[in-house]
């Protein structure tokens, strides 16, 4: 029998001792507020309670002028590990993914009807799509030890799933340093030789690592909440800027 896994929605409220967590927010937004308080650079997102239909319509009217964009649904309570979203495209077409990962094409009228069916403690987030070609994860054990995982041209949730299709790097860091001449970096050197396109991005990878080093004190706060915080991120190529997307801990799940 397969055990059902879900989020412990009280995880941060129970374990964050240094920073106050608003228990009324969905877990995803609790984590976002935590990251913001700690000074991590976040993607722009307009957030509104799902029950505030008037404000949702107002924000939608603004965003629909610049397609495509995403509307993320932060459920409270949540029963799965997947958050629903609406990807608003041209000509009134909307791609909807539900909490069971089912995807269907609907129109804008159906989208607003579905929003009204979500639990009233849930929130809606309007997000302009990030123009980035590098995404990744940083697993923080301590200031001395980290693991970084980077892939080109994929969404954060798909990192490492198809490493033959797009350039991929997984490497250990020592105090936020990646030694390109060390034996355990051989996989990265091979990748650089094999994919000239990624070779040009070596500077960006070094900049990503350096950006995280600037946030080492904030990463220590995340580690004190629970062991092995894993930070999801994107790198905006046009602005040469790190964007932190989310943080997860092994202990945030209930089995």
The 8 nearest C-alpha neighbors of each residue, nearest first, counted from 0:
[[1, 2, 3, 254, 4, 5, 253, 79],
 [2, 0, 3, 4, 254, 5, 253, 79],
 [3, 1, 4, 254, 0, 253, 5, 252],
 [4, 2, 254, 1, 5, 253, 79, 78],
 [3, 5, 254, 253, 2, 252, 79, 6],
 [4, 6, 79, 253, 80, 252, 78, 7],
 [7, 5, 252, 8, 253, 251, 80, 4],
 [6, 8, 10, 252, 251, 9, 253, 5],
 [7, 9, 10, 6, 26, 25, 11, 76],
 [10, 8, 12, 7, 11, 13, 22, 26],
 [11, 9, 7, 13, 8, 12, 251, 14],
 [12, 10, 14, 13, 15, 9, 20, 29],
 [11, 13, 9, 10, 20, 14, 15, 22],
 [14, 12, 11, 10, 9, 15, 16, 224],
 [13, 15, 11, 224, 12, 16, 10, 225],
 [16, 14, 224, 11, 17, 18, 12, 13],
 [15, 17, 18, 14, 224, 19, 13, 12],
 [18, 16, 15, 19, 220, 224, 223, 14],
 [19, 17, 16, 15, 20, 33, 36, 37],
 [18, 20, 21, 17, 15, 16, 12, 33],
 [19, 21, 12, 22, 29, 18, 11, 15],
 [20, 22, 23, 24, 29, 19, 12, 32],
 [23, 21, 24, 20, 12, 9, 25, 29],
 [24, 22, 21, 25, 120, 75, 29, 20],
 [25, 23, 22, 21, 29, 28, 26, 75],
 [24, 26, 75, 28, 27, 73, 29, 74],
 [25, 27, 29, 28, 8, 30, 24, 11],
 [28, 26, 30, 29, 25, 31, 73, 245],
 [29, 27, 31, 30, 26, 25, 32, 24],
 [28, 30, 26, 32, 31, 27, 24, 33],
 [31, 29, 33, 28, 27, 32, 34, 26],
 [30, 32, 28, 34, 33, 29, 35, 27],
 [33, 31, 35, 29, 30, 34, 28, 36],
 [32, 34, 30, 36, 31, 35, 29, 37],
 [35, 33, 37, 31, 36, 32, 39, 30],
 [34, 36, 32, 38, 37, 33, 39, 31],
 [35, 37, 33, 38, 34, 32, 39, 18],
 [38, 36, 34, 35, 217, 39, 33, 220],
 [39, 37, 35, 36, 34, 40, 217, 214],
 [38, 40, 34, 35, 37, 41, 243, 214],
 [41, 39, 242, 243, 38, 241, 42, 35],
 [42, 40, 243, 242, 39, 244, 43, 35],
 [41, 43, 242, 44, 244, 40, 243, 129],
 [44, 42, 41, 126, 45, 127, 125, 129],
 [43, 45, 126, 125, 124, 46, 42, 127],
 [46, 44, 125, 124, 47, 126, 43, 58],
 [45, 47, 124, 123, 44, 125, 122, 48],
 [46, 48, 123, 122, 49, 124, 45, 51],
 [49, 47, 122, 50, 51, 123, 121, 46],
 [50, 48, 122, 51, 123, 121, 119, 47],
 [49, 51, 48, 52, 119, 115, 120, 121],
 [52, 50, 49, 48, 53, 54, 55, 47],
 [53, 51, 55, 54, 50, 56, 49, 115],
 [54, 52, 56, 55, 51, 57, 50, 58],
 [53, 55, 57, 56, 52, 51, 58, 47],
 [56, 54, 52, 58, 57, 53, 59, 51],
 [57, 55, 59, 53, 54, 58, 60, 52],
 [56, 58, 54, 60, 55, 59, 53, 61],
 [59, 57, 61, 55, 60, 56, 54, 62],
 [58, 60, 56, 62, 61, 57, 63, 55],
 [61, 59, 57, 58, 63, 62, 56, 64],
 [62, 60, 58, 59, 63, 64, 57, 65],
 [61, 63, 59, 64, 60, 65, 58, 68],
 [62, 64, 65, 60, 61, 59, 66, 67],
 [63, 65, 62, 61, 66, 60, 59, 67],
 [66, 64, 63, 62, 67, 68, 61, 127],
 [67, 65, 68, 63, 88, 64, 89, 87],
 [66, 68, 88, 87, 65, 89, 86, 69],
 [69, 67, 127, 87, 66, 128, 86, 126],
 [68, 70, 86, 126, 85, 125, 87, 71],
 [69, 71, 125, 85, 124, 84, 126, 86],
 [72, 70, 84, 124, 123, 69, 83, 73],
 [71, 73, 123, 83, 84, 74, 122, 82],
 [74, 72, 122, 121, 123, 25, 82, 71],
 [73, 75, 121, 77, 76, 72, 25, 122],
 [76, 74, 121, 25, 77, 120, 118, 73],
 [75, 77, 74, 78, 118, 25, 121, 120],
 [76, 78, 75, 74, 79, 6, 5, 80],
 [77, 79, 5, 76, 80, 6, 98, 4],
 [80, 78, 5, 81, 77, 98, 4, 6],
 [79, 81, 5, 6, 82, 78, 4, 98],
 [82, 80, 98, 79, 83, 99, 100, 97],
 [81, 83, 98, 72, 73, 84, 80, 74],
 [84, 82, 97, 98, 96, 72, 71, 81],
 [83, 85, 71, 96, 70, 72, 95, 82],
 [84, 86, 95, 70, 94, 69, 87, 93],
 [87, 85, 69, 94, 93, 68, 88, 70],
 [86, 88, 93, 68, 67, 69, 85, 92],
 [89, 87, 67, 92, 93, 66, 86, 91],
 [88, 90, 91, 92, 66, 67, 87, 93],
 [91, 89, 92, 88, 93, 106, 87, 66],
 [90, 92, 89, 106, 107, 93, 88, 87],
 [93, 91, 88, 106, 90, 89, 87, 105],
 [92, 94, 87, 105, 86, 106, 104, 88],
 [95, 93, 104, 86, 85, 103, 105, 87],
 [94, 96, 85, 103, 102, 84, 104, 93],
 [97, 95, 102, 83, 101, 84, 100, 85],
 [96, 98, 83, 100, 99, 101, 95, 102],
 [97, 99, 81, 83, 82, 100, 79, 96],
 [98, 100, 97, 101, 81, 79, 96, 83],
 [101, 99, 97, 98, 96, 102, 81, 83],
 [102, 100, 96, 97, 99, 103, 98, 95],
 [103, 101, 96, 95, 100, 97, 94, 104],
 [102, 104, 95, 94, 105, 96, 101, 93],
 [103, 105, 94, 93, 95, 92, 102, 106],
 [106, 104, 93, 109, 92, 94, 103, 107],
 [105, 107, 92, 109, 93, 108, 91, 110],
 [106, 108, 110, 109, 91, 111, 93, 105],
 [107, 109, 110, 111, 106, 112, 105, 113],
 [110, 108, 112, 107, 106, 111, 105, 113],
 [109, 111, 107, 113, 108, 112, 114, 106],
 [112, 110, 114, 108, 113, 109, 107, 115],
 [113, 111, 109, 115, 110, 114, 108, 116],
 [112, 114, 110, 116, 115, 111, 109, 117],
 [115, 113, 111, 116, 112, 117, 110, 49],
 [114, 116, 112, 113, 117, 111, 50, 49],
 [115, 117, 113, 114, 118, 112, 119, 111],
 [116, 118, 114, 115, 119, 121, 113, 74],
 [119, 117, 120, 121, 75, 116, 74, 76],
 [118, 120, 121, 50, 117, 49, 48, 75],
 [121, 119, 75, 118, 122, 48, 49, 74],
 [122, 120, 74, 75, 119, 73, 118, 49],
 [121, 123, 48, 49, 73, 47, 72, 74],
 [122, 124, 72, 47, 49, 46, 71, 48],
 [125, 123, 46, 71, 70, 45, 44, 126],
 [126, 124, 70, 45, 44, 69, 71, 46],
 [127, 125, 44, 69, 68, 128, 70, 124],
 [126, 128, 68, 129, 69, 125, 43, 44],
 [127, 129, 68, 126, 130, 69, 67, 131],
 [130, 128, 131, 127, 235, 42, 233, 126],
 [131, 129, 235, 128, 132, 236, 237, 234],
 [132, 130, 235, 236, 129, 133, 234, 233],
 [131, 133, 152, 151, 134, 236, 130, 234],
 [134, 132, 151, 234, 131, 150, 233, 152],
 [135, 133, 233, 150, 232, 155, 149, 234],
 [134, 136, 149, 148, 232, 231, 155, 150],
 [135, 137, 231, 148, 230, 147, 232, 229],
 [136, 138, 147, 230, 229, 146, 139, 148],
 [139, 137, 229, 146, 145, 228, 227, 147],
 [138, 140, 145, 227, 141, 228, 137, 229],
 [139, 141, 227, 144, 145, 138, 226, 142],
 [142, 140, 144, 143, 139, 145, 219, 222],
 [141, 143, 174, 144, 215, 140, 145, 175],
 [142, 144, 174, 141, 173, 145, 175, 140],
 [145, 143, 141, 173, 140, 142, 172, 174],
 [146, 144, 139, 172, 138, 140, 171, 147],
 [147, 145, 171, 138, 170, 172, 137, 148],
 [146, 148, 137, 170, 169, 136, 138, 171],
 [149, 147, 169, 136, 135, 168, 137, 170],
 [150, 148, 135, 168, 167, 134, 169, 147],
 [151, 149, 167, 166, 134, 133, 158, 135],
 [150, 152, 133, 132, 166, 153, 165, 134],
 [151, 153, 132, 133, 150, 165, 154, 134],
 [154, 152, 151, 157, 155, 158, 150, 134],
 [153, 155, 157, 156, 134, 158, 152, 135],
 [156, 154, 157, 158, 134, 135, 153, 231],
 [157, 155, 154, 158, 153, 231, 159, 160],
 [156, 158, 155, 154, 160, 153, 159, 161],
 [159, 157, 155, 160, 156, 150, 153, 154],
 [158, 160, 162, 161, 157, 167, 150, 148],
 [161, 159, 157, 158, 162, 156, 163, 164],
 [162, 160, 163, 159, 164, 165, 158, 157],
 [161, 163, 164, 159, 167, 165, 160, 166],
 [164, 162, 161, 165, 166, 167, 160, 159],
 [163, 165, 162, 161, 166, 167, 160, 152],
 [164, 166, 162, 163, 151, 167, 152, 150],
 [167, 165, 151, 150, 162, 197, 168, 194],
 [166, 168, 150, 162, 149, 165, 151, 169],
 [169, 167, 149, 148, 187, 150, 170, 166],
 [170, 168, 148, 147, 149, 167, 146, 171],
 [171, 169, 147, 146, 168, 172, 148, 184],
 [172, 170, 146, 145, 147, 173, 169, 177],
 [171, 173, 145, 177, 176, 175, 146, 144],
 [172, 174, 176, 144, 143, 175, 145, 171],
 [173, 175, 143, 142, 176, 144, 172, 145],
 [176, 174, 172, 173, 212, 208, 177, 209],
 [177, 175, 173, 172, 174, 178, 208, 209],
 [176, 178, 172, 179, 175, 173, 171, 170],
 [177, 179, 180, 181, 176, 184, 172, 173],
 [178, 180, 184, 181, 177, 188, 185, 187],
 [181, 179, 178, 182, 184, 185, 188, 183],
 [182, 180, 184, 183, 178, 179, 185, 177],
 [181, 183, 184, 185, 180, 179, 186, 178],
 [182, 184, 185, 181, 186, 170, 171, 180],
 [185, 183, 187, 182, 186, 181, 179, 188],
 [184, 186, 188, 187, 183, 182, 189, 181],
 [187, 185, 189, 184, 188, 190, 183, 168],
 [186, 188, 190, 189, 185, 184, 168, 191],
 [189, 187, 185, 191, 190, 186, 192, 184],
 [190, 188, 186, 192, 187, 191, 193, 185],
 [189, 191, 187, 193, 188, 192, 194, 186],
 [192, 190, 198, 188, 189, 194, 193, 187],
 [191, 193, 189, 190, 194, 188, 195, 198],
 [194, 192, 190, 191, 189, 195, 198, 188],
 [195, 193, 196, 191, 197, 192, 190, 198],
 [194, 196, 198, 197, 191, 193, 192, 199],
 [195, 197, 194, 198, 199, 200, 191, 166],
 [198, 196, 200, 199, 195, 194, 191, 166],
 [199, 197, 191, 195, 200, 196, 201, 194],
 [198, 200, 197, 196, 201, 195, 202, 203],
 [199, 201, 197, 203, 198, 202, 204, 196],
 [202, 200, 204, 203, 198, 199, 205, 197],
 [201, 203, 205, 200, 204, 206, 199, 207],
 [202, 204, 206, 200, 205, 201, 207, 239],
 [205, 203, 207, 201, 206, 202, 200, 208],
 [204, 206, 202, 208, 203, 207, 209, 201],
 [207, 205, 203, 209, 204, 208, 210, 202],
 [208, 206, 210, 204, 205, 209, 203, 211],
 [207, 209, 205, 211, 210, 206, 175, 212],
 [208, 210, 206, 212, 211, 207, 205, 213],
 [211, 209, 207, 213, 208, 212, 206, 241],
 [210, 212, 214, 208, 213, 209, 207, 215],
 [211, 213, 209, 215, 214, 210, 175, 208],
 [212, 214, 211, 210, 215, 209, 216, 217],
 [215, 213, 211, 217, 212, 216, 218, 210],
 [214, 216, 218, 212, 217, 213, 219, 211],
 [217, 215, 219, 218, 214, 220, 213, 212],
 [218, 216, 220, 214, 219, 215, 37, 221],
 [219, 217, 215, 221, 220, 216, 214, 222],
 [218, 220, 222, 216, 217, 221, 223, 215],
 [221, 219, 217, 223, 218, 222, 224, 216],
 [220, 222, 218, 224, 219, 223, 228, 217],
 [223, 221, 219, 226, 225, 224, 220, 228],
 [222, 224, 220, 225, 221, 219, 226, 15],
 [223, 225, 221, 15, 222, 14, 220, 226],
 [226, 224, 222, 223, 248, 227, 221, 228],
 [225, 227, 222, 228, 223, 248, 140, 224],
 [226, 228, 140, 139, 138, 248, 229, 222],
 [229, 227, 248, 247, 139, 222, 138, 226],
 [230, 228, 138, 247, 137, 246, 248, 227],
 [229, 231, 246, 137, 136, 245, 232, 228],
 [232, 230, 136, 245, 244, 135, 246, 243],
 [233, 231, 243, 244, 135, 242, 134, 136],
 [232, 234, 134, 242, 133, 241, 135, 243],
 [233, 235, 241, 133, 240, 131, 242, 236],
 [236, 234, 131, 240, 239, 238, 237, 130],
 [235, 237, 239, 238, 131, 234, 132, 240],
 [236, 238, 235, 239, 130, 131, 240, 234],
 [237, 239, 240, 236, 235, 234, 241, 131],
 [240, 238, 236, 235, 237, 234, 241, 203],
 [239, 241, 235, 238, 234, 242, 236, 237],
 [240, 242, 234, 233, 235, 207, 243, 40],
 [241, 243, 233, 41, 40, 232, 234, 42],
 [244, 242, 232, 41, 40, 231, 245, 233],
 [243, 245, 232, 231, 242, 41, 42, 233],
 [246, 244, 231, 230, 243, 31, 247, 30],
 [245, 247, 230, 229, 231, 228, 30, 248],
 [248, 246, 229, 228, 230, 245, 249, 251],
 [247, 249, 228, 250, 251, 227, 229, 225],
 [250, 248, 251, 252, 247, 227, 226, 228],
 [249, 251, 248, 252, 225, 226, 10, 253],
 [252, 250, 7, 248, 249, 10, 6, 253],
 [253, 251, 6, 7, 250, 5, 254, 4],
 [252, 254, 5, 7, 4, 6, 251, 250],
 [253, 4, 3, 2, 252, 5, 6, 7]]
